[in-house]
Amino acid sequence: MRTDDGALRGRRILVAASGSIAAVKTPLLVSGLVQAGAEVRCLLTPSAEHLVSPVAMATLSRHRCYRDQDQWDPGRSRPLHIELAEWAELMVVAPLSATTLGRWSLGLADGLLASTLLACERPVLAAAAMNTAMWKHPAVQANWQSIQRLPGVIPLSPTAGLLACDRHGDGRMADPIQIELAAAVLFSRHEGELSIDRSWLGRRLLVSAGSTLESIDQARLISNRSSGRMGVLLAQVARVRGAEVELIHGPLQVPQAWLEGLDCESVESADQMQQALHRRQEQASALAMVAAVADLRRSGGGLLSKPPKSDLPQLLEQGWEPVPDLLEGLVNRRPPGQRILGFAALTGSDEELLLRGGEKRLRKGCDLLMVNPIDRVGEGFGEDNASGWLLGDGLQQRVPLTSKLALAHDLLDALAEGLATPTSC
Ligand SMILES: Cc1cc2nc3c(=O)[nH]c(=O)nc-3n(C[C@H](O)[C@H](O)[C@H](O)COP(=O)(O)O)c2cc1C
């Protein structure tokens, strides 16, 4: 499962792999990008060629795969590294080895990939991969910090897990689905304009997403249809734009790889979600309450074992209380300067949404409220698109049907307005 909002359709992406064993996953990335409609060219370093076949890359990208020896083809009138750097709208280095990282950060144009990286004036997504000790080495860390000071570099740090060297630790390349999502984030802003916006660098965003569960008894549940798609995409867009993101989520129906790079805490009930949000609220520059919290919970505590089906109608009629409004509670205890965005899933006409949404925002007191309909085909819960109204103080903006990725960019722009300038950029 991936985004299908057309952000990558017709986009020119150069995918390069250097000599990490994670290069065995690069063909999956190429295949995913091609299926999403991107035009892809591939490049392998000599070390990467030992680990992944140029034929596989050529076949999956529907184009020849470039290698170091192609630079020296006498039939070529322009240097290949310049042609590739100018052709690409986005360059993706996945995996990025310690050696290629070192060349890049030191400005060494040694080989086709290193030359292309230095010649590239477009955004570069860099997905490092290596053994944990290599990754922690001060020289590697210094190089990793150094490339992040270059304009247009979007770093995808390795994740933790079991490595091919049998060690558990940081070093795994970002999942191909995660890399594809990061590319879609970059292309999804304002009708396809390529964004290298890092305006959230130095800021911390706290996001809630998904549904919550309330027990009827020890087996049965009350919940809702929220998939968590909007909240997780908002969190990932903020991350690609430089934010540190904490995600408190109930059950989700999104690819596991979409959670990479986020500081995640999984909860079930509204009460657990509230506790997690309260614990983390103080440190956040802004908060986006996207989760669809269940409205009712059993009063009095203590779960009934599992009454027979015939007792259910009576059971569902008594012993329930409304769940406290989490958003309102968060607004009431927020630290100075913190901005809060809420979501309201409603049904009805545009006029009804506007009216009921406006009342809701005033009652809850949040800075922004995104009111979106969930009773229209192709948008809302679990879909790629959304529409509605963005409401705030003096703000009443109609949001036409748009991809959730593009909407996330717009919401982050609105949320950042009025935030203090980050101190640690
Ligand atoms: C089987 C194997 C796996 C390797 N995996 C990695 C790796 O995950 N990350 C890394 O930085 N280097 C790794 N190396 C070392 C690089 O291949 C080596 O440093 C090489 O010079 C990288 O060159 P390149 O960046 O031009 O591709 C590996 C080497 C071998 C033989």
The ligand as a MOL file (V3000), in Angstrom:
LIG
                    3D

  0  0  0     0  0            999 V3000
M  V30 BEGIN CTAB
M  V30 COUNTS 31 33 0 0 0
M  V30 BEGIN ATOM
M  V30 1 C 29.3440 -7.4020 1.4290 0
M  V30 2 C 29.6740 -5.9630 1.7280 0
M  V30 3 C 28.7260 -5.1740 2.3260 0
M  V30 4 C 29.0090 -3.8440 2.6030 0
M  V30 5 N 28.0550 -3.0890 3.2000 0
M  V30 6 C 28.3220 -1.7860 3.4590 0
M  V30 7 C 27.3220 -0.9640 4.0490 0
M  V30 8 O 26.2200 -1.4060 4.3760 0
M  V30 9 N 27.6060 0.3380 4.2330 0
M  V30 10 C 28.8240 0.8830 3.8910 0
M  V30 11 O 29.0080 2.0830 4.0930 0
M  V30 12 N 29.7830 0.1190 3.3600 0
M  V30 13 C 29.5690 -1.1930 3.1260 0
M  V30 14 N 30.5320 -1.9700 2.5580 0
M  V30 15 C 31.8200 -1.3560 2.2160 0
M  V30 16 C 31.7320 -0.5780 0.9100 0
M  V30 17 O 31.2780 -1.3930 -0.1400 0
M  V30 18 C 33.0770 0.0230 0.5730 0
M  V30 19 O 33.3880 1.0050 1.5410 0
M  V30 20 C 33.1330 0.6490 -0.7850 0
M  V30 21 O 34.3620 1.3440 -0.9150 0
M  V30 22 C 32.0100 1.6260 -1.0130 0
M  V30 23 O 32.1980 2.2890 -2.2470 0
M  V30 24 P 31.0840 3.1760 -2.9480 0
M  V30 25 O 30.6000 4.1350 -1.9310 0
M  V30 26 O 31.8010 3.8350 -4.0750 0
M  V30 27 O 30.0440 2.2710 -3.4370 0
M  V30 28 C 30.2720 -3.2880 2.2760 0
M  V30 29 C 31.2260 -4.1030 1.6590 0
M  V30 30 C 30.9310 -5.4190 1.4090 0
M  V30 31 C 32.0040 -6.2700 0.7540 0
M  V30 END ATOM
M  V30 BEGIN BOND
M  V30 1 1 1 2
M  V30 2 1 2 3
M  V30 3 2 2 30
M  V30 4 2 3 4
M  V30 5 1 4 5
M  V30 6 1 4 28
M  V30 7 2 5 6
M  V30 8 1 6 7
M  V30 9 1 6 13
M  V30 10 2 7 8
M  V30 11 1 7 9
M  V30 12 1 9 10
M  V30 13 2 10 11
M  V30 14 1 10 12
M  V30 15 2 12 13
M  V30 16 1 13 14
M  V30 17 1 14 15
M  V30 18 1 14 28
M  V30 19 1 15 16
M  V30 20 1 16 17
M  V30 21 1 16 18
M  V30 22 1 18 19
M  V30 23 1 18 20
M  V30 24 1 20 21
M  V30 25 1 20 22
M  V30 26 1 22 23
M  V30 27 1 23 24
M  V30 28 2 24 25
M  V30 29 1 24 26
M  V30 30 1 24 27
M  V30 31 2 28 29
M  V30 32 1 29 30
M  V30 33 1 30 31
M  V30 END BOND
M  V30 END CTAB
M  END
